[in-house]
Amino acid sequence: MADTDFLDRANDILINVYGFWPVQFAKGKGVYLYDTDKNKYLDFGAGIAVNALGYAHPRYTKALKKQIDTLHMGLCYVADEQRMEAAETILAVSEFEQVFFCSTGAEAVEGALKTARKWAKETKGADCTDIIYVKNSFHGRTMGALSVIGQAHYREPFEPLMPGTHEATFNDLASIERLMSDKTAAVIIEPVMGEGGIISATQEFIEGLRALCTERDVCLIFDEVQCGMGRLGTIFAYEHFGVVPDMICLAKGLGAGFPVGAFMGMKKYTSHITAGTHGSTYGGNPLACTAVTTVIKELLRPGFLENVEETGKILKDGLEQIARETNLVSEVRGEGLMLAANYNGGPVKDFVKKLLKNGLIALSCGENSLRLVPPLILTPKEAKEGLAILRETLAAV
């Protein structure tokens, strides 16, 4: 654990927007992290659903080491080999025609919003710029992304935000239909809400939304920054629902720890983003794109996604059993290795700290929920180990 002096220094020299934990991690291996005192932690947070392949993954680290020795940063004006390979690899496993690489999830959302608005203005009319989002959603912290977040505590300190955004209710198709007008350019949703509490879209809602957007010629954007890239047991979250959006935003697991984001779409929309209308200095750099290609190849390995489903079921079944044993946990939910449950024993952030002391890294989300988003390489044995720590910690509450 980090000592108080270190935390005091961190708070002095770093802009602390996170509330630093009293620990310093020194290394990681597989699904485990080790602190500077050599204590071992089972990681069910994965850098907030980022480290899809865990730590020190041999093929991942080998690929990035080789690339950094060759060409780590290119020039955005050059469609280098690594960018082309990453694009061809991800498009081949998707329904989309073009991809733009950037550096973060918020940047991917910004790009998708810009693309949708530019398409709508050029094809539907100059005043067709409105965006519909849903309550409790999270799409990033930059100004455009903030404008479509459905959580007031993120928005209010930075208002006024981008005009023309309208809040609907998740899983309520009628609420979206009421907001639609000739000025509506796009609807953006997370198929499974992350920060909002691991809340999944219903099949009826997501199918109805697809049909509505098609009927009204409105661009449907899925933000899969947290729920995509294998986390639900399918490469993309839209595959889990069998519903294809017009554009999709990706990051987090896309680079498995290396900063990279992307948005993809059909040329109907993406053809409106032309030279000079958008860009990203670091977007599509050779090192990031090597990470993307490597991650997708790992997801496609025989048994990988099946393991996500199998291990996710073991973890979810175990959470449900715990919920039957104690009233401290309730409303277990989620799919694959994106799970949550309500915590009823006080502030969930205090409970997360207790788990940390016992060697399990977990996260919070929603109003007071415990979030479990481990690396996708988690095994059934490791899932059961985490459940044992959770049960032990609950017993001491």
N, C-alpha and C positions, 0 to 999 in steps of 0.2 A: 504494500500500500504506500502511496505517496505521503510524505510527511507534511505537516502543516506549513513549514517554511517554504516548501516547494509550491504549494498551492497559493500561498501569499504572494510569491514572486510571479506566478502565472497570472494571478488577478491584477497584478501591477502592470505587467508589460503586454498582456494580451487583452483584446476586447472580448470580454467573457459574455458571450451570448448563449452559452450552453449550460453553465453551472457545472464546472469541472468536477468529475468524480475523484475521490481520494485514491487514485491508483495510476501507476505508469506501466504500460505494457512494453515489454522489451522484445518479445518475439512471439511468433505463432507457428503452429504446426497442425495441419488437418483442421479439426474443429475446436482446437484448444488455443488459448492465449496464456502467456506466462508474464508475470510482472517482474519488476526489477528486484524483488525479493525472492524470485523463483517460485512464487505461488502459482498454481495451475487453475485455469478457469475454463469451463465448458461454455462455448459461445453460442447462445441462442439469439444473438442480436445481429451478428454478421455485419457490423458497421452500418446498421439500419438497412438491412436487406441488400447489402452491397456485395459482400464477399461470397459469391455463389460457389466458388471452388475452394473455399476455406483458405488456409494459409500455407505458403511454401508448396503449392501444388506443383509437382515436378514438370509436367509438360508446359504449364503456364509460365513458370519462372524461366524455364529453358528458352522458350520462344521470345520472351521479353528481353532476356539477357543478350540473346543473339542479335535482336533488332537494335538494342541500345548501342551495341558495339559497331553497328553498320550505319544507321541513319535514324536518329531519334526524333528529329524535327525537320520537316520539309518546308515547302512554301505553298500557301493555300491556292495559288494559281496553277499548281501542278497536280494533275491527277496521277499520283505516283502508284506504283505497283501495289503497295499495302492498302491504300484506300480503295483501289479497284477490287482487290480480292475481298476485302471486308464487305463492300457493297454487293458484289456478286453472291457472296456467301449468305448474307442476311436476306437479300431479295429472293433467293432461291427457295428459302423455307417459309416465305411469307406470301401474301396475296397482292403485294404492292409493286409499283413500277419504278419508283425513284426513292432515294434516301439522301438525307443531308446529315453529316456528322458534325457534332458540336462537343461541348465539354461537360455539360451538366443536364440534369432533368429540367430545371427551370428554363434553361436556354432552349431545350427541345420544345417545351411548351410555348415559349415566346415565338419560336420559328413557326410552329403549327398555327398559332393564332394569327400571325402576320400573313401566312400563306392563305388561310381561309378568308381573311378580310380582303386581301388583294384580289383573290379569285372572285369574291362576291361583288366587289366594287366594279370590276371590269366586265362582269357577265350579267349581273342582276340590277346594277344601278349604283350611283355614287354614294347614296345614303344607306346602302345595305352593309352595315358594319357591326351590327349588334351580336353579342355573344351571350348564350344562355349557359349557366353553370348550376350546380346544385348545392344545397345547404350541407355543411359539414365536410365539404370536399377540401382537398389540398393539392395545389399544383406548383408550388415554388414560391420563392420570396422576392423575386424581381418584380418591378412595378406592373408589367402586363399580367404576369402569373398571379400576383396578389389580387388583381382586379377580378379574377375568377375563382378566388378561394371563398368557400362558404363558411368561414369561421371568423367572427367579428374581431376576436382578440388579435388576429394576425393583421387584419385590414385597418382597423381604426387609427392606430398611431401614424399611418402614412397617407391617410385620406387628405385631399381628394385623389381618387385613383382614375384609371382609364374609364371614360364615359361609355355608355352603351352596353353595359353588362347587367344581366338580370338573373336573379336567384330563383330557382325552382326547387322542388322537393324530390329527393332521390327515391326511386321506385314508385313514383307517382307520375305516370305519363300525362295525365290530364293537366297537371301543373305546368308541364313544359309546353303542351299544346296551347294553353291559354296565353303564354308569353310570346309565342311565335307570331311574327308579322312579316310584312314585305321587307322589313329592315334586318331580318335575322340572317346572319352569315353562317353561324356555326353553333353547335351544341358540344360542350366538352364535359366528359364524365370519366371517373375512374371505374372500370368494371368491378373492381373490389377496392373500396376505400381503405387507404392505409392509415394515415394520421387520424382520420375520422373515426377509427375504431374497428377496422377489419370488418366492414359491412359489405356484403356482396349484393350486386344487382340481382333481382329476380329474373328468371328466364323470360317471363311474360313482359316485364318492363323493357329489357334490353332488345327483345325481338320487336316490340311495339315501337321503341325509339328508332330502330333501324328503318322500319316501315314508314314512320312519320317523316323522318329526315329525307328519305327517298322521295316520298310524295310531295314534300314542300321544297325540294331541291336545296336543302340545308346541309352543310358539311358536318359530318359526325366525326368527332375527334375522341379517341380513347387515350387517356393518360395511363400508360402501363409502366410508368417509371418504377413503381414498387411491386406491382403484381405481375409484371411480365418477366420474360427471360427465364422460364422454367419453374418459377416459384409455385405455380398452381398444378404443376405436373404436365403442362404443355409448354411449348416454347413461348408462345404468346398467350395472353389471357383471353383474347377474343376467340381462340381455338376452343377453349374450355366451354364457351357459350355457343359456339357455332355461328357467330354473328360477326361479319367483317365490317369494320368502320371505314371511313374515307381516308383518315389519317391516324397515325399512331405515334405516341411519344415514348421514348425509351431512355434509360440511363441505369444507374445502380448496378444491377447484375450484368448489364451489357458488357462492362469492362472488368467485372469481378474484382474491383478494387482500384483499377486504373481509371482516372477521371475521363469519362467519355459519355456522350449522350447522342441521340439521333431522333429525327422524325422522318417518317416514311409516309408516302401517299401515292394515290393514282395521279397520272399525268394531267388529268382533268384539272387538278388543283395545283400540283407542283410546277406545272409549266408556266404559271404566272409569276413564279419567283425567278427572276432573270438576273444576269450579271449586273452587279451594283446595287441590287435591291435587298440583299441580305449577305451575311458573312460571319465568319468566326475564325479569329487568328489561329487558335490552336486546334480548331475543328478538323478532323480527318488527318491528324499528324500520323506518321508511320508507326510510332510506338503505340498510340491509342488504337489504331486500326489493327495492329497485330494482336492486341488484347481481344478485340471484338471477334476476329476470326478464330482465335484459339478457344474462346468461350463457346461459340456456337458449335465448333467441332466437338467439344466436350459434351455439350448437351445432346448431341446427336449420337454419341457412343451408345452401343447396345446396353440397355438396362439402366441408363442414367435417369431418364424421366420416370421410369417404372419405380426406381428407388425413391424418388421424391414422393410419389403417390403412396407407396407401401409404408415408408417411414413416417410420412405425414399422417397416415391413418393410425399408426401405432401411437403417435404423439397425441392426436386428437382423442382417440379412445381413452388414453391414459388421463387426459385432462377431464374428460367426461366422468371417468370413474372417481377422480378426486372431487369433482363437483357433487357427486352423489354422497361422498363421505363427509364433506364439510360445507357449511353454508358460507364459507369465506370466498368461494369461487362459484360462479354461475354463468350461464349463457355462453357456453363454449361455442366457438364459431370459426369459420375459415375453411380453406381448402389447401391441399398439398402442404407445403411448409410455410404457409402464411396463416397463422392461427392467433386467436385471442380469446380471452375470457374476462368477464367482469370480476373485479376484486372488491370484496365487501368488508375488508378489515381495516379500513382507514385509507389515507392517501396512497395510491398505488406507487408513487415515486418513492415513498418510504419503504415499501415492501421490496421494490427493485434493489434498493441499497442493502437490504437484508440478504437477498439472494446473492448479491455480489460478494458479501462477506463469506457466504457459504460456497462460493466457487461456481456460481451460475450467472452468466450475463443474460439479462432479459431487458425488455423495454416497456414503456408505457404507451398508450394511445387512447384516443377518444376521451370521454369524461373521466373514467377511472378504470381503465382496462389494462390487463397485462398482455403484452404482445410478444409472440415467439416467432422469430423469422431467422432460423439458423442457416448456416451454409447448406447448400443443396446436396452436399456429399455426406450429410449426416446419416449414420447407420442406425438400424433398429436398436442395437446395443447402446449406442450413445444417446438415443432418444429416451430409453428407459433410465439411463443414468441421470439425465436431466430431470425426468419425472420424480426420481427418488429424492433429488436435492429440493425440488419444489415441495414435495410432500413433507420432508423434514423441516423445511423453513416455515411452512404453514402451521405445523404442529407446535412451533414455538411462539406463534403470534398470540 
